[in-house]
Amino acid sequence: MPAPHPPEFRQRAVELARLREKPVSEIASDLGISESCLRNWVRQADLDEGRRDDGLSTAERAELVQLRRELRVAKMEIDILKRASAYFAKENVLPK
């Protein structure tokens, strides 16, 4: 996977694409990136700026990742507690 481009590069590329002085394919070629990459950057910038509402903004996506991570940890902790309680419940049974 290639190294990510700096945010300033992405921002300038999006600005050039929005000017529409050249086709997106030509701008992407001049910048050394793929056309789909530039289109994705423009789409994400539109989402972040509120120009579109058909997807997640960068902040919403980061929050979703964080919440999914927290949920995964909480589920693991619950599973560990269930196993521990079952283990200790067996151990504390009094013989008849």
N, C-alpha and C positions, 0 to 999 in steps of 0.2 A: 504494500500500500504506500503510495507516495506521501511525502511529508505534507502536512496541511499548509495552506497559504496563510500569510499573516492577515489579520482582520482589515488592515488598511488597504491591502491589495484587493481583497474581496469587495470592500466598500467602493473603491474606485472602479472596479470592473462593473459593479452594479450600476453605478452612476453613468458609465459609458454606455451600457446597454439601454438605460432609460432615455438617454438623449436621442436614440434611434437615428443617429447620423450614418451608421453603417448597420448592415444586417448582424444579428447576434452571432451567426456562424463565423463571420469575418472578424468580429471583435474577439471571439474566443480563440480563433486561430492566431491572431496577432499577439494575444496574451499567453499563448502556449497551454491553453486548457481546452477541455472538450466543450462542445456546445451544450450538452446536457448538464455539465457542471455549472456553467454560467447561468443557464435557465433555472437550475435548482437554487443558486445563490439569489437570483432575482425573486424567485417565489418566496424563499425564506425571509428575505428583506421585506417583502410586501406583507407577509404575515406578522413580522415583528413590529412593523410600523402601523399596523391596523388597516392597511389597504385591502386586505383579504381576510376572510374569516372561515375559510374552508380547511383549516389545519391548525397545528399547534405552533405557538411562537417558541422561540428559543428558551425563554424563561419557563414556559409551561412544560416544555419537553424536559428540561432539567429537573423541574419539580416532580414530574412523573417518574423519572429515573430514580430520584431520591426516595420517593414514596414506595416504589416497587422494591427497592433495596431494603428499606425499613420493614416492609411487610414480610419479605423473605427471611430476615433475621428474626422477626417476631414469631413466625411459624416454626423456625428451627428451635427457638427457645421454648415454645409451647410443647413441641415434640420431646425435647429433653426433659422437661418437667413431668410430662406424662409417663415417660419411661422410668424416671427416678421415683415417682410416686408408686408405680406398680412394683418396682423392685423393693421399696421399703415396706409396702403393704404385705408382700409375701414374707418378708423377714420378721414382721411383727405379729404374725399369726401365732396364737398360743396353742400348743399341743393339747389334745383332749385326753 
